[in-house]
Amino acid sequence: MTTFFGDLVEPERARPHDARPPEPERPHVVVVVLGQIGILLLTLLFCWSAHAATTDAGSERIRDLATVAGVRVNQLIGYGVVVGLDGSGDATNQVQFTGQSVQSLLSQFGVTLPPGVTPQMKNVAAVMVTAALPAFAQPGQQIDITVSSLGNARSLRGGTLLLTPLRGADSQIYAMAQGNLVVGGAGASSGGSKVAINHLLAGRVPGGATVERAVPNPTLEADTIHLELNQTDFSTARLVAEAVNRRFGADAAQPLDGRVVEVRLPPGSRVQFLADIENLEVALAAPPAKVIINARTGSVVINQSVRLGAVAVAHGNLSVVVSSTPVVSQPAPMSAGQTVVADKSDIQIKQGAGTLFNVPASADLTEIVKSLNALGASAQDLIGILQAIKAAGALKADLEIL
Protein backbone atom coordinates (compact mmCIF):
# COMPACT_ATOMS: atom_id res chain seq x y z
CA MET A 1 0.00 0.00 0.00
CA THR A 2 1.41 3.33 -1.00
CA THR A 3 0.60 6.45 0.96
CA PHE A 4 1.38 9.92 -0.36
CA PHE A 5 2.16 12.80 1.91
CA GLY A 6 -0.60 14.80 0.23
CA ASP A 7 -3.16 12.34 1.51
CA LEU A 8 -2.01 12.90 5.08
CA VAL A 9 -2.48 16.67 4.97
CA GLU A 10 -6.01 18.00 5.23
CA PRO A 11 -6.64 21.01 2.95
CA GLU A 12 -7.33 24.31 4.64
CA ARG A 13 -11.01 24.92 5.05
CA ALA A 14 -12.53 28.22 4.15
CA ARG A 15 -13.70 30.25 7.12
CA PRO A 16 -15.79 33.44 7.34
CA HIS A 17 -13.98 36.76 7.65
CA ASP A 18 -15.35 37.47 11.11
CA ALA A 19 -14.35 34.10 12.51
CA ARG A 20 -11.35 33.91 14.80
CA PRO A 21 -8.32 32.11 13.40
CA PRO A 22 -7.86 28.63 14.79
CA GLU A 23 -5.31 28.11 17.52
CA PRO A 24 -1.93 26.96 16.21
CA GLU A 25 -1.50 23.26 16.50
CA ARG A 26 1.07 21.96 18.90
CA PRO A 27 4.05 20.25 17.32
CA HIS A 28 3.72 16.51 17.24
CA VAL A 29 5.90 13.65 16.13
CA VAL A 30 4.90 11.35 13.28
CA VAL A 31 6.67 8.00 13.09
CA VAL A 32 6.67 6.51 9.60
CA VAL A 33 8.31 3.18 8.81
CA LEU A 34 9.92 3.47 5.41
CA GLY A 35 12.44 0.65 5.51
CA GLN A 36 16.07 1.06 4.49
CA ILE A 37 15.43 4.19 2.42
CA GLY A 38 13.76 5.88 5.38
CA ILE A 39 16.64 4.99 7.69
CA LEU A 40 19.09 6.46 5.19
CA LEU A 41 17.03 9.67 4.95
CA LEU A 42 16.83 9.99 8.73
CA THR A 43 20.57 9.41 9.03
CA LEU A 44 21.27 12.16 6.52
CA LEU A 45 18.83 14.42 8.33
CA PHE A 46 20.53 13.93 11.70
CA CYS A 47 23.98 14.41 10.14
CA TRP A 48 22.82 17.65 8.53
CA SER A 49 21.33 18.83 11.84
CA ALA A 50 24.54 18.05 13.72
CA HIS A 51 26.58 19.78 11.02
CA ALA A 52 24.33 22.86 11.19
CA ALA A 53 24.57 22.94 14.97
CA THR A 54 28.36 22.95 14.83
CA THR A 55 28.78 25.37 11.94
CA ASP A 56 26.38 27.98 13.27
CA ALA A 57 29.06 29.06 15.75
CA GLY A 58 31.55 29.49 12.89
CA SER A 59 34.93 27.93 12.22
CA GLU A 60 38.46 29.22 12.58
CA ARG A 61 41.90 28.08 11.60
CA ILE A 62 44.15 26.53 14.21
CA ARG A 63 46.71 29.27 13.63
CA ASP A 64 44.10 31.77 14.90
CA LEU A 65 43.26 29.66 17.93
CA ALA A 66 46.63 28.48 19.17
CA THR A 67 50.38 28.94 18.97
CA VAL A 68 53.19 26.42 18.94
CA ALA A 69 54.96 26.21 22.29
CA GLY A 70 58.49 27.56 22.00
CA VAL A 71 57.82 29.56 18.84
CA ARG A 72 57.75 33.01 20.41
CA VAL A 73 59.31 36.45 20.25
CA ASN A 74 62.05 37.55 22.63
CA GLN A 75 62.17 41.07 24.03
CA LEU A 76 65.38 43.08 23.65
CA ILE A 77 66.41 46.29 25.40
CA GLY A 78 69.32 48.68 25.23
CA TYR A 79 70.54 52.09 26.39
CA GLY A 80 71.66 54.58 23.80
CA VAL A 81 72.20 58.20 22.84
CA VAL A 82 70.31 60.26 20.27
CA VAL A 83 72.20 63.15 18.67
CA GLY A 84 71.35 65.85 16.14
CA LEU A 85 68.43 67.38 18.03
CA ASP A 86 67.55 71.02 17.40
CA GLY A 87 68.13 72.28 20.94
CA SER A 88 65.42 69.98 22.34
CA GLY A 89 67.70 67.45 24.04
CA ASP A 90 68.40 66.77 27.70
CA ALA A 91 69.56 69.53 29.99
CA THR A 92 72.91 67.97 30.91
CA ASN A 93 73.26 70.16 34.01
CA GLN A 94 70.16 68.36 35.36
CA VAL A 95 70.46 64.92 33.74
CA GLN A 96 73.98 63.85 34.71
CA PHE A 97 73.95 60.43 33.04
CA THR A 98 73.54 62.01 29.60
CA GLY A 99 76.85 63.86 30.00
CA GLN A 100 78.52 60.71 31.36
CA SER A 101 77.26 58.73 28.36
CA VAL A 102 78.72 61.29 25.97
CA GLN A 103 82.07 61.23 27.81
CA SER A 104 82.18 57.42 27.62
CA LEU A 105 81.30 57.57 23.91
CA LEU A 106 83.96 60.15 23.11
CA SER A 107 86.63 58.20 25.01
CA GLN A 108 86.20 55.32 22.54
CA PHE A 109 87.35 57.69 19.79
CA GLY A 110 90.32 59.02 21.74
CA VAL A 111 88.67 62.25 22.96
CA THR A 112 89.33 62.85 26.67
CA LEU A 113 87.77 65.69 28.64
CA PRO A 114 89.52 67.25 31.64
CA PRO A 115 88.58 65.70 35.00
CA GLY A 116 85.49 67.21 36.57
CA VAL A 117 84.31 68.79 33.31
CA THR A 118 80.79 67.86 32.22
CA PRO A 119 79.90 68.85 28.66
CA GLN A 120 76.93 71.19 28.42
CA MET A 121 74.83 70.15 25.44
CA LYS A 122 71.33 70.71 24.15
CA ASN A 123 71.34 68.45 21.10
CA VAL A 124 71.81 65.08 22.84
CA ALA A 125 69.28 62.88 24.64
CA ALA A 126 69.60 59.63 26.55
CA VAL A 127 67.11 57.03 25.35
CA MET A 128 65.99 53.46 25.93
CA VAL A 129 65.74 51.24 22.86
CA THR A 130 63.37 48.26 22.75
CA ALA A 131 62.74 45.62 20.09
CA ALA A 132 61.03 42.27 19.61
CA LEU A 133 63.23 39.50 18.21
CA PRO A 134 61.02 37.12 16.16
CA ALA A 135 61.31 33.37 16.43
CA PHE A 136 63.88 31.74 14.15
CA ALA A 137 65.47 35.14 13.36
CA GLN A 138 68.90 34.68 11.81
CA PRO A 139 71.99 36.93 11.87
CA GLY A 140 71.76 39.66 9.29
CA GLN A 141 68.01 40.11 9.42
CA GLN A 142 66.64 43.54 10.28
CA ILE A 143 63.95 44.29 12.86
CA ASP A 144 62.12 47.46 13.89
CA ILE A 145 63.04 49.29 17.07
CA THR A 146 61.31 51.80 19.35
CA VAL A 147 63.28 54.68 20.89
CA SER A 148 61.96 56.47 24.02
CA SER A 149 63.41 59.43 25.90
CA LEU A 150 64.89 58.73 29.33
CA GLY A 151 65.77 62.26 30.47
CA ASN A 152 64.04 65.62 30.22
CA ALA A 153 64.30 66.15 26.47
CA ARG A 154 61.49 68.13 24.88
CA SER A 155 61.49 66.33 21.53
CA LEU A 156 63.34 63.57 19.67
CA ARG A 157 62.23 64.80 16.26
CA GLY A 158 65.07 64.87 13.73
CA GLY A 159 67.46 62.86 15.95
CA THR A 160 69.79 60.01 15.04
CA LEU A 161 70.33 57.00 17.27
CA LEU A 162 73.97 56.03 17.61
CA LEU A 163 75.16 52.42 17.63
CA THR A 164 73.39 50.69 20.53
CA PRO A 165 73.69 47.04 21.60
CA LEU A 166 70.39 45.29 22.36
CA ARG A 167 70.46 42.61 25.04
CA GLY A 168 68.10 39.82 25.99
CA ALA A 169 67.02 38.49 29.37
CA ASP A 170 70.33 36.58 29.63
CA SER A 171 72.34 39.85 29.20
CA GLN A 172 73.72 38.62 25.86
CA ILE A 173 73.82 40.93 22.84
CA TYR A 174 71.45 39.76 20.11
CA ALA A 175 71.20 42.84 17.87
CA MET A 176 72.81 46.20 17.15
CA ALA A 177 70.61 49.26 16.56
CA GLN A 178 71.29 52.54 14.76
CA GLY A 179 69.41 54.90 12.48
CA ASN A 180 67.33 58.03 12.01
CA LEU A 181 64.21 58.38 14.13
CA VAL A 182 60.72 58.69 12.72
CA VAL A 183 58.61 60.73 15.14
CA GLY A 184 54.95 61.13 14.23
CA GLY A 185 54.38 64.53 15.79
CA ALA A 186 55.33 68.20 15.86
CA GLY A 187 55.56 70.92 18.47
CA ALA A 188 56.48 74.54 19.06
CA SER A 189 56.94 76.82 22.08
CA SER A 190 57.41 80.54 22.53
CA GLY A 191 56.95 83.02 25.36
CA GLY A 192 55.85 80.40 27.83
CA SER A 193 53.25 78.94 25.46
CA LYS A 194 53.59 75.45 24.07
CA VAL A 195 51.69 73.38 21.55
CA ALA A 196 52.31 69.74 20.63
CA ILE A 197 50.73 67.34 18.16
CA ASN A 198 50.98 63.65 19.10
CA HIS A 199 53.88 62.44 21.21
CA LEU A 200 57.36 63.82 20.61
CA LEU A 201 59.39 61.78 23.09
CA ALA A 202 59.15 58.40 21.37
CA GLY A 203 59.85 57.30 17.83
CA ARG A 204 60.61 54.29 15.69
CA VAL A 205 63.35 53.24 13.33
CA PRO A 206 62.00 50.79 10.72
CA GLY A 207 64.59 48.08 10.20
CA GLY A 208 66.87 49.94 12.59
CA ALA A 209 68.43 46.87 14.25
CA THR A 210 70.44 44.05 12.73
CA VAL A 211 70.31 40.61 14.32
CA GLU A 212 73.77 39.46 15.39
CA ARG A 213 72.91 36.22 17.19
CA ALA A 214 70.18 33.60 16.69
CA VAL A 215 68.19 32.24 19.60
CA PRO A 216 68.43 28.42 19.74
CA ASN A 217 65.02 26.84 19.16
CA PRO A 218 64.76 23.02 19.41
CA THR A 219 61.01 22.94 18.71
CA LEU A 220 61.31 21.14 15.37
CA GLU A 221 63.83 18.63 16.74
CA ALA A 222 61.49 17.09 19.33
CA ASP A 223 59.16 14.15 18.75
CA THR A 224 56.07 16.10 19.81
CA ILE A 225 54.93 19.71 19.90
CA HIS A 226 52.40 21.44 22.10
CA LEU A 227 49.69 23.65 20.66
CA GLU A 228 48.85 26.28 23.28
CA LEU A 229 45.37 27.76 22.95
CA ASN A 230 44.98 31.49 23.25
CA GLN A 231 42.15 30.98 25.76
CA THR A 232 41.60 28.12 28.16
CA ASP A 233 38.64 26.07 26.94
CA PHE A 234 38.24 22.30 27.22
CA SER A 235 35.76 22.18 24.34
CA THR A 236 38.10 24.01 21.99
CA ALA A 237 41.02 21.76 23.00
CA ARG A 238 38.95 18.69 22.20
CA LEU A 239 37.79 20.10 18.86
CA VAL A 240 41.36 21.00 17.84
CA ALA A 241 42.58 17.49 18.66
CA GLU A 242 39.70 15.95 16.68
CA ALA A 243 40.46 18.15 13.66
CA VAL A 244 44.12 17.05 13.68
CA ASN A 245 43.18 13.39 14.12
CA ARG A 246 40.74 13.49 11.19
CA ARG A 247 43.52 14.82 8.97
CA PHE A 248 46.57 12.86 10.16
CA GLY A 249 45.24 9.79 11.97
CA ALA A 250 43.58 8.81 15.21
CA ASP A 251 46.70 9.05 17.37
CA ALA A 252 48.16 12.25 15.95
CA ALA A 253 46.93 14.59 18.71
CA GLN A 254 45.46 14.46 22.17
CA PRO A 255 44.40 17.27 24.55
CA LEU A 256 46.44 17.39 27.76
CA ASP A 257 44.26 19.99 29.50
CA GLY A 258 42.04 22.93 28.68
CA ARG A 259 44.90 24.86 27.06
CA VAL A 260 47.50 22.43 25.64
CA VAL A 261 47.10 19.91 22.82
CA GLU A 262 49.99 17.50 22.20
CA VAL A 263 50.74 16.63 18.55
CA ARG A 264 53.14 13.93 17.35
CA LEU A 265 55.59 15.05 14.66
CA PRO A 266 56.12 12.74 11.65
CA PRO A 267 59.60 11.82 10.47
CA GLY A 268 59.23 13.76 7.20
CA SER A 269 59.11 17.48 6.57
CA ARG A 270 58.02 18.96 9.85
CA VAL A 271 57.69 22.46 8.48
CA GLN A 272 55.12 21.26 5.94
CA PHE A 273 53.36 19.28 8.67
CA LEU A 274 53.03 22.33 10.93
CA ALA A 275 51.88 24.45 7.99
CA ASP A 276 49.11 21.95 7.27
CA ILE A 277 48.07 21.93 10.93
CA GLU A 278 47.90 25.74 11.09
CA ASN A 279 45.51 25.84 8.13
CA LEU A 280 43.10 23.21 9.48
CA GLU A 281 39.57 24.52 10.03
CA VAL A 282 37.99 23.86 13.43
CA ALA A 283 34.21 24.07 13.82
CA LEU A 284 33.87 25.84 17.14
CA ALA A 285 31.09 25.52 19.64
CA ALA A 286 29.33 28.61 20.90
CA PRO A 287 31.58 30.71 23.16
CA PRO A 288 30.68 31.05 26.84
CA ALA A 289 28.10 33.74 27.51
CA LYS A 290 29.77 36.85 28.91
CA VAL A 291 28.92 40.46 29.61
CA ILE A 292 32.03 42.63 29.97
CA ILE A 293 31.62 45.88 31.89
CA ASN A 294 34.26 48.58 32.19
CA ALA A 295 33.13 50.62 35.18
CA ARG A 296 35.72 53.36 34.51
CA THR A 297 34.64 54.16 30.96
CA GLY A 298 31.05 52.95 31.11
CA SER A 299 31.56 50.46 28.28
CA VAL A 300 29.29 47.40 28.09
CA VAL A 301 30.06 44.52 25.67
CA ILE A 302 27.68 41.58 25.20
CA ASN A 303 28.59 38.53 23.11
CA GLN A 304 26.23 36.45 20.98
CA SER A 305 25.81 33.62 23.51
CA VAL A 306 24.06 35.77 26.13
CA ARG A 307 20.48 34.78 26.93
CA LEU A 308 17.97 36.98 28.71
CA GLY A 309 15.04 35.68 30.72
CA ALA A 310 11.76 37.50 31.21
CA VAL A 311 12.13 40.24 33.82
CA ALA A 312 10.48 43.52 34.82
CA VAL A 313 12.74 46.55 35.37
CA ALA A 314 11.83 49.88 36.93
CA HIS A 315 14.26 52.69 36.15
CA GLY A 316 13.89 56.25 37.43
CA ASN A 317 16.23 59.25 37.55
CA LEU A 318 16.95 61.08 40.77
CA SER A 319 18.56 64.53 40.51
CA VAL A 320 19.57 66.92 43.27
CA VAL A 321 19.98 70.62 42.37
CA VAL A 322 21.67 72.95 44.86
CA SER A 323 21.60 76.67 44.01
CA SER A 324 23.15 79.49 46.02
CA THR A 325 22.06 83.15 45.75
CA PRO A 326 24.04 85.96 47.42
CA VAL A 327 21.94 88.18 49.72
CA VAL A 328 23.18 91.64 50.87
CA SER A 329 22.04 92.89 54.28
CA GLN A 330 22.24 96.71 54.32
CA PRO A 331 22.13 98.48 57.75
CA ALA A 332 19.82 101.44 58.41
CA PRO A 333 21.16 104.93 57.65
CA MET A 334 23.22 106.65 60.39
CA SER A 335 23.49 103.33 62.27
CA ALA A 336 26.62 101.60 63.48
CA GLY A 337 25.83 98.43 61.56
CA GLN A 338 27.88 96.93 58.74
CA THR A 339 26.91 95.61 55.38
CA VAL A 340 26.86 91.82 55.44
CA VAL A 341 26.81 89.52 52.41
CA ALA A 342 25.22 86.12 52.99
CA ASP A 343 24.30 83.17 50.77
CA LYS A 344 20.82 81.81 50.45
CA SER A 345 20.82 78.14 49.46
CA ASP A 346 18.00 76.40 47.68
CA ILE A 347 17.95 72.60 47.44
CA GLN A 348 15.59 70.83 45.04
CA ILE A 349 15.21 67.09 44.60
CA LYS A 350 13.65 65.85 41.38
CA GLN A 351 12.82 62.25 40.75
CA GLY A 352 11.87 60.92 37.35
CA ALA A 353 9.01 58.58 36.77
CA GLY A 354 9.96 55.04 37.73
CA THR A 355 8.16 53.28 34.91
CA LEU A 356 8.09 49.51 35.11
CA PHE A 357 9.35 47.99 31.85
CA ASN A 358 8.60 44.45 30.84
CA VAL A 359 11.73 42.96 29.26
CA PRO A 360 10.73 39.77 27.41
CA ALA A 361 12.83 36.64 27.32
CA SER A 362 15.14 36.58 24.32
CA ALA A 363 17.91 34.42 22.92
CA ASP A 364 18.88 36.78 20.10
CA LEU A 365 21.51 39.46 20.62
CA THR A 366 19.56 41.98 18.53
CA GLU A 367 16.44 41.55 20.62
CA ILE A 368 18.45 41.89 23.83
CA VAL A 369 19.92 45.19 22.61
CA LYS A 370 16.46 46.46 21.68
CA SER A 371 15.09 45.52 25.09
CA LEU A 372 17.92 47.26 26.93
CA ASN A 373 17.66 50.35 24.73
CA ALA A 374 13.96 50.57 25.51
CA LEU A 375 14.84 51.29 29.13
CA GLY A 376 16.36 54.62 28.09
CA ALA A 377 19.17 54.26 30.62
CA SER A 378 22.62 55.80 30.36
CA ALA A 379 25.73 53.66 30.21
CA GLN A 380 26.39 53.99 33.93
CA ASP A 381 22.76 53.20 34.78
CA LEU A 382 22.85 50.23 32.43
CA ILE A 383 25.72 48.74 34.42
CA GLY A 384 23.61 48.78 37.57
CA ILE A 385 20.59 47.38 35.70
CA LEU A 386 22.61 44.48 34.30
CA GLN A 387 23.97 43.68 37.76
CA ALA A 388 20.43 43.67 39.15
CA ILE A 389 19.17 41.45 36.30
CA LYS A 390 22.04 39.06 36.96
CA ALA A 391 21.20 38.97 40.68
CA ALA A 392 17.58 38.21 39.78
CA GLY A 393 18.70 35.21 37.72
CA ALA A 394 17.35 36.51 34.41
CA LEU A 395 20.74 37.19 32.79
CA LYS A 396 22.16 33.90 31.54
CA ALA A 397 25.78 34.99 31.32
CA ASP A 398 28.91 35.59 33.35
CA LEU A 399 29.21 39.22 34.43
CA GLU A 400 32.84 40.37 34.29
CA ILE A 401 33.71 43.84 35.57
CA LEU A 402 37.04 45.36 34.50
C-alpha positions in Angstrom: 0.0 0.0 0.0 1.4 3.3 -1.0 0.6 6.4 1.0 1.4 9.9 -0.4 2.2 12.8 1.9 -0.6 14.8 0.2 -3.2 12.3 1.5 -2.0 12.9 5.1 -2.5 16.7 5.0 -6.0 18.0 5.2 -6.6 21.0 2.9 -7.3 24.3 4.6 -11.0 24.9 5.0 -12.5 28.2 4.2 -13.7 30.3 7.1 -15.8 33.4 7.3 -14.0 36.8 7.7 -15.4 37.5 11.1 -14.4 34.1 12.5 -11.4 33.9 14.8 -8.3 32.1 13.4 -7.9 28.6 14.8 -5.3 28.1 17.5 -1.9 27.0 16.2 -1.5 23.3 16.5 1.1 22.0 18.9 4.1 20.3 17.3 3.7 16.5 17.2 5.9 13.7 16.1 4.9 11.4 13.3 6.7 8.0 13.1 6.7 6.5 9.6 8.3 3.2 8.8 9.9 3.5 5.4 12.4 0.7 5.5 16.1 1.1 4.5 15.4 4.2 2.4 13.8 5.9 5.4 16.6 5.0 7.7 19.1 6.5 5.2 17.0 9.7 4.9 16.8 10.0 8.7 20.6 9.4 9.0 21.3 12.2 6.5 18.8 14.4 8.3 20.5 13.9 11.7 24.0 14.4 10.1 22.8 17.6 8.5 21.3 18.8 11.8 24.5 18.0 13.7 26.6 19.8 11.0 24.3 22.9 11.2 24.6 22.9 15.0 28.4 22.9 14.8 28.8 25.4 11.9 26.4 28.0 13.3 29.1 29.1 15.7 31.5 29.5 12.9 34.9 27.9 12.2 38.5 29.2 12.6 41.9 28.1 11.6 44.1 26.5 14.2 46.7 29.3 13.6 44.1 31.8 14.9 43.3 29.7 17.9 46.6 28.5 19.2 50.4 28.9 19.0 53.2 26.4 18.9 55.0 26.2 22.3 58.5 27.6 22.0 57.8 29.6 18.8 57.7 33.0 20.4 59.3 36.5 20.2 62.0 37.6 22.6 62.2 41.1 24.0 65.4 43.1 23.7 66.4 46.3 25.4 69.3 48.7 25.2 70.5 52.1 26.4 71.7 54.6 23.8 72.2 58.2 22.8 70.3 60.3 20.3 72.2 63.2 18.7 71.4 65.8 16.1 68.4 67.4 18.0 67.5 71.0 17.4 68.1 72.3 20.9 65.4 70.0 22.3 67.7 67.5 24.0 68.4 66.8 27.7 69.6 69.5 30.0 72.9 68.0 30.9 73.3 70.2 34.0 70.2 68.4 35.4 70.5 64.9 33.7 74.0 63.9 34.7 74.0 60.4 33.0 73.5 62.0 29.6 76.8 63.9 30.0 78.5 60.7 31.4 77.3 58.7 28.4 78.7 61.3 26.0 82.1 61.2 27.8 82.2 57.4 27.6 81.3 57.6 23.9 84.0 60.1 23.1 86.6 58.2 25.0 86.2 55.3 22.5 87.3 57.7 19.8 90.3 59.0 21.7 88.7 62.2 23.0 89.3 62.8 26.7 87.8 65.7 28.6 89.5 67.2 31.6 88.6 65.7 35.0 85.5 67.2 36.6 84.3 68.8 33.3 80.8 67.9 32.2 79.9 68.8 28.7 76.9 71.2 28.4 74.8 70.1 25.4 71.3 70.7 24.1 71.3 68.5 21.1 71.8 65.1 22.8 69.3 62.9 24.6 69.6 59.6 26.5 67.1 57.0 25.4 66.0 53.5 25.9 65.7 51.2 22.9 63.4 48.3 22.7 62.7 45.6 20.1 61.0 42.3 19.6 63.2 39.5 18.2 61.0 37.1 16.2 61.3 33.4 16.4 63.9 31.7 14.2 65.5 35.1 13.4 68.9 34.7 11.8 72.0 36.9 11.9 71.8 39.7 9.3 68.0 40.1 9.4 66.6 43.5 10.3 64.0 44.3 12.9 62.1 47.5 13.9 63.0 49.3 17.1 61.3 51.8 19.4 63.3 54.7 20.9 62.0 56.5 24.0 63.4 59.4 25.9 64.9 58.7 29.3 65.8 62.3 30.5 64.0 65.6 30.2 64.3 66.1 26.5 61.5 68.1 24.9 61.5 66.3 21.5 63.3 63.6 19.7 62.2 64.8 16.3 65.1 64.9 13.7 67.5 62.9 15.9 69.8 60.0 15.0 70.3 57.0 17.3 74.0 56.0 17.6 75.2 52.4 17.6 73.4 50.7 20.5 73.7 47.0 21.6 70.4 45.3 22.4 70.5 42.6 25.0 68.1 39.8 26.0 67.0 38.5 29.4 70.3 36.6 29.6 72.3 39.8 29.2 73.7 38.6 25.9 73.8 40.9 22.8 71.4 39.8 20.1 71.2 42.8 17.9 72.8 46.2 17.2 70.6 49.3 16.6 71.3 52.5 14.8 69.4 54.9 12.5 67.3 58.0 12.0 64.2 58.4 14.1 60.7 58.7 12.7 58.6 60.7 15.1 54.9 61.1 14.2 54.4 64.5 15.8 55.3 68.2 15.9 55.6 70.9 18.5 56.5 74.5 19.1 56.9 76.8 22.1 57.4 80.5 22.5 57.0 83.0 25.4 55.8 80.4 27.8 53.2 78.9 25.5 53.6 75.5 24.1 51.7 73.4 21.5 52.3 69.7 20.6 50.7 67.3 18.2 51.0 63.7 19.1 53.9 62.4 21.2 57.4 63.8 20.6 59.4 61.8 23.1 59.1 58.4 21.4 59.8 57.3 17.8 60.6 54.3 15.7 63.4 53.2 13.3 62.0 50.8 10.7 64.6 48.1 10.2 66.9 49.9 12.6 68.4 46.9 14.2 70.4 44.1 12.7 70.3 40.6 14.3 73.8 39.5 15.4 72.9 36.2 17.2 70.2 33.6 16.7 68.2 32.2 19.6 68.4 28.4 19.7 65.0 26.8 19.2 64.8 23.0 19.4 61.0 22.9 18.7 61.3 21.1 15.4 63.8 18.6 16.7 61.5 17.1 19.3 59.2 14.2 18.7 56.1 16.1 19.8 54.9 19.7 19.9 52.4 21.4 22.1 49.7 23.6 20.7 48.9 26.3 23.3 45.4 27.8 23.0 45.0 31.5 23.3 42.1 31.0 25.8 41.6 28.1 28.2 38.6 26.1 26.9 38.2 22.3 27.2 35.8 22.2 24.3 38.1 24.0 22.0 41.0 21.8 23.0 39.0 18.7 22.2 37.8 20.1 18.9 41.4 21.0 17.8 42.6 17.5 18.7 39.7 16.0 16.7 40.5 18.1 13.7 44.1 17.1 13.7 43.2 13.4 14.1 40.7 13.5 11.2 43.5 14.8 9.0 46.6 12.9 10.2 45.2 9.8 12.0 43.6 8.8 15.2 46.7 9.1 17.4 48.2 12.2 15.9 46.9 14.6 18.7 45.5 14.5 22.2 44.4 17.3 24.6 46.4 17.4 27.8 44.3 20.0 29.5 42.0 22.9 28.7 44.9 24.9 27.1 47.5 22.4 25.6 47.1 19.9 22.8 50.0 17.5 22.2 50.7 16.6 18.6 53.1 13.9 17.4 55.6 15.1 14.7 56.1 12.7 11.7 59.6 11.8 10.5 59.2 13.8 7.2 59.1 17.5 6.6 58.0 19.0 9.9 57.7 22.5 8.5 55.1 21.3 5.9 53.4 19.3 8.7 53.0 22.3 10.9 51.9 24.5 8.0 49.1 21.9 7.3 48.1 21.9 10.9 47.9 25.7 11.1 45.5 25.8 8.1 43.1 23.2 9.5 39.6 24.5 10.0 38.0 23.9 13.4 34.2 24.1 13.8 33.9 25.8 17.1 31.1 25.5 19.6 29.3 28.6 20.9 31.6 30.7 23.2 30.7 31.1 26.8 28.1 33.7 27.5 29.8 36.9 28.9 28.9 40.5 29.6 32.0 42.6 30.0 31.6 45.9 31.9 34.3 48.6 32.2 33.1 50.6 35.2 35.7 53.4 34.5 34.6 54.2 31.0 31.0 52.9 31.1 31.6 50.5 28.3 29.3 47.4 28.1 30.1 44.5 25.7 27.7 41.6 25.2 28.6 38.5 23.1 26.2 36.5 21.0 25.8 33.6 23.5 24.1 35.8 26.1 20.5 34.8 26.9 18.0 37.0 28.7 15.0 35.7 30.7 11.8 37.5 31.2 12.1 40.2 33.8 10.5 43.5 34.8 12.7 46.5 35.4 11.8 49.9 36.9 14.3 52.7 36.2 13.9 56.3 37.4 16.2 59.3 37.6 17.0 61.1 40.8 18.6 64.5 40.5 19.6 66.9 43.3 20.0 70.6 42.4 21.7 73.0 44.9 21.6 76.7 44.0 23.1 79.5 46.0 22.1 83.2 45.8 24.0 86.0 47.4 21.9 88.2 49.7 23.2 91.6 50.9 22.0 92.9 54.3 22.2 96.7 54.3 22.1 98.5 57.8 19.8 101.4 58.4 21.2 104.9 57.7 23.2 106.6 60.4 23.5 103.3 62.3 26.6 101.6 63.5 25.8 98.4 61.6 27.9 96.9 58.7 26.9 95.6 55.4 26.9 91.8 55.4 26.8 89.5 52.4 25.2 86.1 53.0 24.3 83.2 50.8 20.8 81.8 50.5 20.8 78.1 49.5 18.0 76.4 47.7 18.0 72.6 47.4 15.6 70.8 45.0 15.2 67.1 44.6 13.7 65.9 41.4 12.8 62.2 40.7 11.9 60.9 37.4 9.0 58.6 36.8 10.0 55.0 37.7 8.2 53.3 34.9 8.1 49.5 35.1 9.4 48.0 31.8 8.6 44.4 30.8 11.7 43.0 29.3 10.7 39.8 27.4 12.8 36.6 27.3 15.1 36.6 24.3 17.9 34.4 22.9 18.9 36.8 20.1 21.5 39.5 20.6 19.6 42.0 18.5 16.4 41.6 20.6 18.5 41.9 23.8 19.9 45.2 22.6 16.5 46.5 21.7 15.1 45.5 25.1 17.9 47.3 26.9 17.7 50.3 24.7 14.0 50.6 25.5 14.8 51.3 29.1 16.4 54.6 28.1 19.2 54.3 30.6 22.6 55.8 30.4 25.7 53.7 30.2 26.4 54.0 33.9 22.8 53.2 34.8 22.9 50.2 32.4 25.7 48.7 34.4 23.6 48.8 37.6 20.6 47.4 35.7 22.6 44.5 34.3 24.0 43.7 37.8 20.4 43.7 39.1 19.2 41.4 36.3 22.0 39.1 37.0 21.2 39.0 40.7 17.6 38.2 39.8 18.7 35.2 37.7 17.4 36.5 34.4 20.7 37.2 32.8 22.2 33.9 31.5 25.8 35.0 31.3 28.9 35.6 33.4 29.2 39.2 34.4 32.8 40.4 34.3 33.7 43.8 35.6 37.0 45.4 34.5 
